Amino acid sequence: MSILPARHLHRQPGLLLCVAASVLAAALVSSPPAQAEAIHQIVSYGQSVSLGTGAVPPISTEPHPSNLMFSSGVRAQFGEGDAAANRASLVPFQESRYYWLGETPVAGMLQMIDQMRMQEDGHRSADLGIRYLGSAPGKGGQTVKALSFGSSPFEQLIWDLYFGHAHARVRNAEYRLGAVTWGQGESDQYWGTDAQTYRAGVDALRRQIDWVNEVITGSAERVPMIAYQVSAHLAAGSARPDIALAQLELGRTQPDFHLATPLYMMDFVDEFHLDARSSKWLGAYFGLVYKRVVIDGGRWQPLLPLRARSIDRVVVVDFHVPVPPLVFDTVQVADPGQYGFRVVDPDGRDNPITGIAIDRAGTRVWIAAARPIAAGSSLRYAWDGDKPSGRLTGPRGNLRDSQGDRLVFDPQGIAAPMHNWCVIFELSVEPL
């Protein structure tokens, strides 16, 4: 029996969401294996960072039999066949190089899920019969609008979900779309998308994914979206990090949008793209949030400010700190000046900082300014630097928590400490 050609479904998009998965399952193999399993799919979606652009050579090139990918690779859309041929079977997961595309965040995410399950729960996912299917159907240089329903990248996302579900049916396995990771925002910053439009676009996209997942699988479960915070506004030609602030607001207000980490403490190969180690490290932050939210059923917020209050020339900032105490780290991140903080008067002028310190409890920062703090002042963090992005030159700050003192990702490999680094923010200062 042959699979219905992808080109036929492309001419009739509605057919893609109406064809029964059981028909495709029967086409894929003659009989299912005797042992059932659970397949939980993780989709790395967005623009170039989600695809591992510039992250060459890839690191995670050894096959990992406990995790899966489509036969054409984690980026199945670049296979030589049509949608069905590129996803004809499932094979052990491994990263690979495709021209300038290398290590995606997927390998790091799947490895971190297993590492945390073993450390905290005493078992790995495979011990429970769960195998993760990783895919990365995004496209570089795209705005959120260009990645939404009706676009070519979104069609590839649909194919990934459709065939992921179909292969699970073939194996008589439970299927779940575990999460979609969101690696995007640089293009919207470059093209000047305002914060409100961006927030609405991301929320609409997340609901579109929910709808497609429900049509394909029958599950009405809301799919979590796990994102990084863009840290390249200067490279995109803007002094104001509008998209980063919009992502922070989404993480604060939308229960299914989880902001994992900023990127400024990582190594970039150019203005927008991470090197292979940082791409894998980013995946570990996604895996950390996945463990906390999806597996543990808890809530997640990164290191972020709760409020800023002033008295005379002093600003006191309270933070949500996942693992106290707070630390100013000038080893991993070069100090841009005042650890990345700025006090700004209502008219936009800087109120120069004369002193800054962390309190004894490790959850609060005290900032002394040159002049009394005027009503309507604001506090900014990680806005400033040079155009090349990253921990040495780009817009950045030095504030982190101490999680990495006890949690190190891939200890025998890249050995990356999992400190939570403070998000890029702007906060109004209230009188004490």
Secondary structure, DSSP 8 states (H G I E B T S, - for coil): -----HHHHHHSHHHHTTS-HHHHHHHH-SS--SS--EEEEEEEEESHHHHTBT--S-S--S-EEEEEEETT-SSGGGSSS-HHHHTSSEEEE----BTTB---HHHHHHHHHHHHIIIIISS-GGGGTEEEEEE----TT--TGGGSTTSHHHHHHHHHHHHHHHHHHHTT-EEEEEEEEEE--HHHHHTT--HHHHHHHHHHHHHHHHHHHHHHH-------EEEEE---TTTTT-SS-HHHHHHHHHHHH-TTEEEEEESTTS-BSSSS-B-HHHHHHHHHHHHHHHIIIIIS------SEEEEEEEETTEEEEEEE-SSS--EE-TTTS---SGGGEEEE-TTS-B--EEEEEE-TTSSEEEEEESS---TT-EEEES--S-SS-STTTSS---EE-SGGGT-EESTTTT-EE---B---EEEEEEE-
